[in-house]
Amino acid sequence: MTPVRTVARAMLAAIFVSSGAQSVAKPDRLVEKAKPLTDKMAPLLEKSGLPTDARRLVQVNGAVQVVGGLMLMTPLRRLGGAALAGSLVPTTIAGHPFWQFKDPTERAMHRTHFLKNVGLMGGALLAAVDTGGEPGLRWRANRLAQDTSRAVRRSTSNAKSKASIARKSARLGRKSAMFSRQLTMDS
């Protein structure tokens, strides 16, 4: 990993580890904001076997942010980036529903925080798809397919060439055998 990527990932991870740890340790300050969203999602959460309690969900989301932030500094950085991007969806919707505020100042503040979280989500998504300068899985699969196709075409061409040589050799062999018989008959 390049120094710039390492520093950038650490900078991105800092906000998630810090706020995630606070959410795990002191979830009560966020429960009131999370409750409307968790109440709406309760049936889906129950079907998935996940907790429906707003306090527990705030803690789980915080834990995902801590672990995802730490993963940004490991070989599992792409998985960490994806987890962080996913954790920001409920955080942003529950924490900053700017569309619900009538007061322009409050609305503007929440819109700014909403957009900040959208920007963080963009950074997390970039971390999720960043291959660190190495070719990605898609590129490698395409390259393997191209190499295989090229090898098959080369093998087919070689087989055709060898078959052509074998036909010509067989034809020459027959002509040689006929010439040989004719010589023995003439003598």
C-alpha positions as CSV (number, residue, x, y, z in Angstrom):
1,M,0.0,0.0,0.0
2,T,1.4,3.4,-0.9
3,P,2.0,6.0,1.8
4,V,-0.8,8.2,0.4
5,R,-3.3,5.4,0.5
6,T,-2.2,4.4,4.0
7,V,-2.6,8.0,5.3
8,A,-5.9,8.5,3.5
9,R,-7.4,5.3,4.9
10,A,-6.2,6.3,8.4
11,M,-7.8,9.7,8.0
12,L,-11.1,8.1,6.8
13,A,-11.0,5.5,9.5
14,A,-10.6,8.0,12.3
15,I,-14.1,9.4,12.2
16,F,-15.7,5.9,12.1
17,V,-13.6,4.5,14.9
18,S,-14.2,7.5,17.1
19,S,-17.9,7.9,16.6
20,G,-18.5,4.2,16.4
21,A,-16.8,3.7,19.8
22,Q,-19.0,6.5,21.3
23,S,-22.1,4.8,19.9
24,V,-21.1,1.5,21.5
25,A,-20.2,3.0,24.9
26,K,-23.0,5.6,25.1
27,P,-25.8,4.7,22.7
28,D,-28.5,6.6,24.6
29,R,-27.7,10.0,23.1
30,L,-28.6,8.5,19.6
31,V,-31.5,6.2,20.5
32,E,-34.2,9.0,20.2
33,K,-33.0,9.8,16.7
34,A,-32.7,6.2,15.6
35,K,-36.1,5.1,17.0
36,P,-38.4,6.3,14.2
37,L,-36.2,4.5,11.6
38,T,-35.8,1.3,13.7
39,D,-39.5,1.2,14.4
40,K,-40.2,1.3,10.6
41,M,-37.6,-1.4,9.9
42,A,-38.6,-3.7,12.8
43,P,-40.6,-6.2,10.7
44,L,-37.7,-6.6,8.3
45,L,-35.2,-6.8,11.1
46,E,-37.3,-9.5,12.9
47,K,-37.4,-11.6,9.7
48,S,-33.6,-11.3,9.4
49,G,-33.1,-12.4,13.0
50,L,-31.6,-9.0,14.0
51,P,-32.5,-7.1,17.1
52,T,-35.2,-4.5,16.8
53,D,-34.4,-2.5,19.9
54,A,-33.1,0.9,18.9
55,R,-30.5,1.0,21.6
56,R,-29.0,-2.3,20.5
57,L,-29.1,-1.4,16.9
58,V,-27.2,1.9,17.6
59,Q,-24.6,-0.2,19.4
60,V,-24.4,-2.7,16.5
61,N,-24.0,0.1,14.0
62,G,-21.3,1.6,16.1
63,A,-19.5,-1.7,16.4
64,V,-19.6,-2.1,12.6
65,Q,-18.1,1.4,12.3
66,V,-15.3,0.6,14.7
67,V,-14.5,-2.8,13.1
68,G,-14.9,-1.4,9.6
69,G,-12.6,1.6,10.4
70,L,-9.9,-0.7,11.8
71,M,-10.3,-3.0,8.8
72,L,-9.3,-0.1,6.5
73,M,-5.8,-0.5,7.8
74,T,-5.6,-4.3,7.1
75,P,-5.6,-6.5,4.1
76,L,-9.4,-6.7,4.6
77,R,-9.7,-2.9,3.7
78,R,-12.1,-3.4,0.9
79,L,-14.5,-5.3,3.0
80,G,-14.1,-2.6,5.7
81,G,-14.9,0.1,3.2
82,A,-18.1,-1.7,2.1
83,A,-19.2,-2.2,5.8
84,L,-18.6,1.5,6.5
85,A,-20.6,2.6,3.5
86,G,-23.4,0.3,4.5
87,S,-23.3,1.6,8.1
88,L,-23.7,5.2,7.0
89,V,-27.1,4.6,5.4
90,P,-29.1,4.3,8.6
91,T,-26.8,6.7,10.4
92,T,-27.4,9.4,7.8
93,I,-31.2,8.8,7.4
94,A,-31.9,8.6,11.1
95,G,-29.4,11.3,12.2
96,H,-29.9,14.0,9.7
97,P,-33.4,14.0,8.1
98,F,-33.1,17.7,7.0
99,W,-36.3,17.5,5.0
100,Q,-38.3,17.2,8.3
101,F,-37.1,20.6,9.7
102,K,-39.1,23.8,9.1
103,D,-36.5,26.2,10.7
104,P,-34.1,27.2,7.9
105,T,-31.0,27.3,10.2
106,E,-31.7,23.8,11.6
107,R,-32.6,22.5,8.1
108,A,-29.3,23.9,6.7
109,M,-27.3,22.4,9.5
110,H,-28.8,18.9,9.1
111,R,-28.4,19.2,5.3
112,T,-24.7,19.9,5.7
113,H,-24.3,16.9,8.0
114,F,-26.3,14.8,5.7
115,L,-24.1,15.8,2.8
116,K,-21.0,15.3,4.9
117,N,-22.1,11.7,5.6
118,V,-22.8,11.2,1.9
119,G,-19.2,12.4,1.2
120,L,-17.9,9.9,3.8
121,M,-20.0,7.2,2.1
122,G,-18.3,8.1,-1.1
123,G,-14.9,7.8,0.5
124,A,-15.8,4.4,2.0
125,L,-17.1,3.2,-1.4
126,L,-13.8,4.3,-3.0
127,A,-12.0,2.3,-0.3
128,A,-14.2,-0.7,-1.0
129,V,-13.3,-0.7,-4.7
130,D,-9.6,0.4,-4.4
131,T,-7.3,-2.4,-5.4
132,G,-4.2,-0.5,-4.3
133,G,-2.9,-0.2,-7.8
134,E,-3.1,-3.9,-8.4
135,P,-5.4,-5.3,-11.1
136,G,-8.8,-6.1,-9.8
137,L,-10.7,-9.3,-9.9
138,R,-12.7,-8.3,-13.0
139,W,-9.5,-7.3,-14.9
140,R,-7.8,-10.6,-13.9
141,A,-10.8,-12.7,-15.0
142,N,-11.0,-10.9,-18.3
143,R,-7.2,-11.3,-18.8
144,L,-7.5,-15.1,-18.0
145,A,-10.4,-15.4,-20.5
146,Q,-8.3,-13.6,-23.2
147,D,-5.2,-15.7,-22.5
148,T,-7.3,-18.9,-22.6
149,S,-8.9,-17.8,-25.8
150,R,-5.6,-17.0,-27.3
151,A,-4.1,-20.3,-26.2
152,V,-7.1,-22.2,-27.7
153,R,-6.7,-20.3,-31.0
154,R,-3.0,-21.1,-31.0
155,S,-3.6,-24.7,-30.3
156,T,-6.2,-25.0,-33.0
157,S,-3.9,-23.3,-35.5
158,N,-1.1,-25.7,-34.5
159,A,-3.3,-28.7,-34.7
160,K,-4.5,-27.6,-38.2
161,S,-1.0,-27.0,-39.3
162,K,0.1,-30.4,-38.1
163,A,-2.9,-32.1,-39.7
164,S,-2.0,-30.4,-43.0
165,I,1.6,-31.6,-42.7
166,A,0.3,-35.1,-41.9
167,R,-2.0,-35.1,-45.0
168,K,0.8,-33.9,-47.2
169,S,3.2,-36.5,-45.8
170,A,0.6,-39.2,-46.3
171,R,0.1,-38.1,-49.9
172,L,3.8,-38.1,-50.5
173,G,4.1,-41.5,-48.8
174,R,1.4,-42.9,-51.1
175,K,3.1,-41.4,-54.2
176,S,6.4,-42.7,-53.0
177,A,4.9,-46.2,-52.5
178,M,3.3,-46.1,-56.0
179,F,6.6,-44.9,-57.5
180,S,8.4,-47.7,-55.7
181,R,5.9,-50.4,-56.9
182,Q,6.2,-49.1,-60.4
183,L,10.0,-49.3,-60.3
184,T,9.9,-52.9,-59.1
185,M,7.4,-53.8,-61.8
186,D,9.4,-52.2,-64.5
187,S,12.5,-54.0,-63.5
